[in-house]
Amino acid sequence: MTRSARELLDEIQKELAPRDDDNRLVPLITAGRAPRAVFAALAAEEKRITLSDWRSFHALAARADEPNARTFFGGLAPGEQQANGMLDALIEAAGPDHGKERPRAGCQAYPAYVAWLALNGESSATAAGIFANFAAFGRYCKDVAAGMRAHYGFGDDACAFFDFFAANVPEIEEQALAAIQAGIDAHRLDAREAHLYARLFQSYELQFWNTLADEFPG
């Protein structure tokens, strides 16, 4: 019997779960031990990432020949543009990024991989790989926003980027499941590729956070 999109996602997320806590920066922020300068670096790196991902999601939507995949990727692109604008308040509050390496290769490897998927990834497997990591990213953002308010005195405008990605949006999940299910039903989704995309997506995500943890160890 053909498995469902939900079953595949659950399987992938179970595989990813043991590494979700390998993020070394978020615990520093939630404990108030990371230096304030880390937020300038976060804002600077995310400013580049959101612009890149905006283009990548548009490219994924344009290349997809299945309507549900186009809807999913096309729906993600405006969120990246909106999030990019939200970073301006954080940049103003945190000040300039004085890191020695700007931008940081370890941070920008993540959007480079998303751009690779935009050119090379099968649409439904890509949707599975990307969405499987959304929950962990949302938790990271929720914890960062809480730490920013509790320990660093940032207001709502400066925290807006992280609040935005911490929010649960059921419509995105529904669109992702529809795109994945369409790939399964059409026998186009290779589960091995979906697992691979998700694992690499998680690895590059963790590399982003841990690159900053190494630079700003607290």
C-alpha positions as CSV (number, residue, x, y, z in Angstrom):
1,M,0.0,0.0,0.0
2,T,1.3,3.5,-0.9
3,R,2.2,5.5,2.2
4,S,0.8,8.9,2.8
5,A,2.6,12.3,2.8
6,R,2.0,12.5,6.5
7,E,3.6,9.1,7.1
8,L,6.7,10.1,5.0
9,L,7.0,13.4,6.9
10,D,6.7,11.6,10.2
11,E,9.4,9.1,9.2
12,I,11.8,11.9,8.1
13,Q,11.2,14.0,11.2
14,K,11.8,11.0,13.4
15,E,15.2,10.5,11.6
16,L,16.1,14.2,12.1
17,A,15.0,14.5,15.7
18,P,18.2,13.3,17.4
19,R,20.1,16.2,15.8
20,D,17.6,19.0,16.4
21,D,19.3,19.8,19.7
22,D,22.8,20.1,18.1
23,N,22.1,23.8,17.8
24,R,24.7,25.4,20.1
25,L,23.8,29.0,19.7
26,V,20.1,29.0,20.8
27,P,20.8,27.7,24.3
28,L,23.4,30.5,24.8
29,I,20.8,33.1,23.8
30,T,18.0,31.6,26.0
31,A,20.4,31.7,29.0
32,G,21.5,35.2,28.2
33,R,25.1,34.1,27.8
34,A,25.6,35.0,24.2
35,P,27.2,38.5,23.6
36,R,24.8,41.1,22.3
37,A,26.9,41.4,19.2
38,V,25.5,38.1,18.0
39,F,22.2,39.8,17.0
40,A,23.9,42.1,14.6
41,A,25.5,39.1,13.0
42,L,22.2,37.2,12.9
43,A,20.5,40.1,11.3
44,A,23.2,40.7,8.7
45,E,23.4,37.0,7.7
46,E,19.6,36.6,7.6
47,K,19.2,39.8,5.4
48,R,21.2,38.0,2.7
49,I,19.5,34.6,3.3
50,T,15.9,35.9,3.0
51,L,16.7,37.6,-0.3
52,S,18.3,34.5,-1.6
53,D,15.5,32.2,-0.4
54,W,12.9,34.6,-1.9
55,R,14.5,34.0,-5.3
56,S,15.0,30.3,-4.8
57,F,11.3,29.7,-3.9
58,H,10.2,31.7,-6.9
59,A,12.5,29.5,-9.0
60,L,11.1,26.3,-7.4
61,A,7.6,27.5,-8.1
62,A,8.4,28.4,-11.7
63,R,10.1,25.1,-12.4
64,A,7.4,22.9,-10.8
65,D,5.0,21.4,-13.3
66,E,2.6,20.2,-10.6
67,P,0.0,22.7,-9.2
68,N,0.3,21.8,-5.5
69,A,4.1,22.2,-5.6
70,R,3.7,25.6,-7.3
71,T,1.3,26.7,-4.6
72,F,3.6,25.5,-1.8
73,F,6.8,27.2,-3.1
74,G,4.9,30.2,-4.4
75,G,3.4,30.7,-1.0
76,L,6.8,30.6,0.8
77,A,8.4,33.4,-1.3
78,P,6.3,36.3,0.0
79,G,7.1,35.3,3.5
80,E,10.8,35.6,2.8
81,Q,10.3,39.1,1.5
82,Q,8.2,40.1,4.5
83,A,10.7,38.7,6.9
84,N,13.5,40.5,5.1
85,G,11.8,43.8,5.9
86,M,11.3,42.9,9.5
87,L,15.1,42.6,9.9
88,D,15.5,46.4,9.5
89,A,14.3,47.0,13.1
90,L,16.7,44.4,14.5
91,I,19.6,45.9,12.5
92,E,18.8,49.3,13.9
93,A,18.6,48.0,17.5
94,A,21.6,45.7,17.3
95,G,23.9,48.0,15.4
96,P,26.5,47.0,12.7
97,D,28.0,43.6,12.4
98,H,31.7,43.8,13.2
99,G,32.5,40.1,12.5
100,K,35.8,39.4,10.8
101,E,34.3,37.4,8.0
102,R,31.3,39.0,6.4
103,P,29.3,37.3,5.1
104,R,30.2,34.0,6.8
105,A,30.6,31.0,4.6
106,G,29.2,28.7,7.3
107,C,26.0,30.8,7.4
108,Q,25.6,31.3,3.7
109,A,26.0,27.6,2.9
110,Y,22.4,27.1,3.8
111,P,20.9,29.4,1.2
112,A,23.4,28.1,-1.3
113,Y,21.9,24.6,-0.8
114,V,18.3,26.0,-1.1
115,A,19.4,27.5,-4.5
116,W,20.9,24.1,-5.5
117,L,17.5,22.5,-4.7
118,A,15.8,25.2,-6.8
119,L,17.9,24.0,-9.8
120,N,18.2,20.3,-9.2
121,G,15.6,19.0,-6.7
122,E,12.5,17.1,-7.7
123,S,9.6,19.3,-6.5
124,S,7.8,17.0,-4.1
125,A,10.9,15.5,-2.6
126,T,12.2,19.1,-2.1
127,A,8.9,20.1,-0.5
128,A,9.3,17.2,2.0
129,G,12.9,18.0,2.7
130,I,12.3,21.6,3.4
131,F,9.1,21.3,5.3
132,A,10.4,18.5,7.5
133,N,12.8,21.0,9.1
134,F,10.2,23.8,9.6
135,A,9.2,22.7,13.1
136,A,12.7,22.7,14.4
137,F,13.4,26.1,12.9
138,G,10.2,27.5,14.4
139,R,11.3,26.3,17.9
140,Y,14.7,27.9,17.5
141,C,13.1,31.2,16.6
142,K,10.6,31.0,19.4
143,D,13.4,30.4,21.9
144,V,15.6,33.2,20.4
145,A,12.7,35.7,20.6
146,A,12.1,34.8,24.3
147,G,15.8,35.1,25.1
148,M,16.0,38.5,23.3
149,R,13.2,39.9,25.5
150,A,14.2,38.3,28.7
151,H,17.9,39.0,28.7
152,Y,18.8,41.6,26.1
153,G,16.0,44.2,26.3
154,F,14.8,44.0,22.7
155,G,11.3,45.2,21.9
156,D,8.7,43.6,19.7
157,D,9.9,45.3,16.5
158,A,13.4,43.9,16.9
159,C,12.0,40.4,17.7
160,A,9.5,40.5,14.8
161,F,11.6,38.3,12.5
162,F,11.9,35.5,15.0
163,D,8.2,35.9,16.1
164,F,7.2,35.6,12.4
165,F,9.0,32.2,11.9
166,A,7.9,30.9,15.3
167,A,4.2,31.2,14.4
168,N,2.4,28.1,13.4
169,V,0.7,28.5,10.0
170,P,-1.5,25.4,9.2
171,E,-2.0,26.5,5.6
172,I,1.7,26.0,4.9
173,E,1.5,22.5,6.3
174,E,-1.6,21.7,4.2
175,Q,0.1,23.0,1.1
176,A,3.3,21.0,1.8
177,L,1.3,17.8,2.4
178,A,-0.6,18.3,-0.9
179,A,2.6,18.8,-2.8
180,I,4.2,15.7,-1.3
181,Q,1.1,13.6,-1.8
182,A,0.9,14.6,-5.4
183,G,4.5,13.4,-5.9
184,I,3.7,10.1,-4.2
185,D,0.5,9.5,-6.2
186,A,2.3,10.2,-9.5
187,H,5.2,7.9,-8.5
188,R,7.6,10.9,-8.9
189,L,8.8,11.2,-5.3
190,D,11.8,9.2,-4.4
191,A,11.7,8.7,-0.6
192,R,15.5,8.3,-0.5
193,E,15.9,11.7,-2.1
194,A,13.4,13.3,0.3
195,H,15.4,11.9,3.3
196,L,18.6,13.1,1.7
197,Y,17.3,16.6,1.1
198,A,15.9,16.8,4.6
199,R,19.2,15.6,6.2
200,L,21.3,18.1,4.2
201,F,18.8,20.9,4.9
202,Q,19.1,20.2,8.6
203,S,22.9,20.0,8.4
204,Y,23.2,23.4,6.7
205,E,20.7,24.9,9.1
206,L,22.8,23.7,12.1
207,Q,25.9,24.9,10.4
208,F,24.4,28.4,10.2
209,W,23.7,28.6,14.0
210,N,26.9,26.8,15.0
211,T,29.1,29.1,12.9
212,L,27.8,32.0,15.0
213,A,28.1,30.0,18.2
214,D,31.8,29.5,17.5
215,E,32.3,33.2,16.8
216,F,30.2,34.3,19.8
217,P,30.8,31.6,22.4
218,G,29.6,33.7,25.4
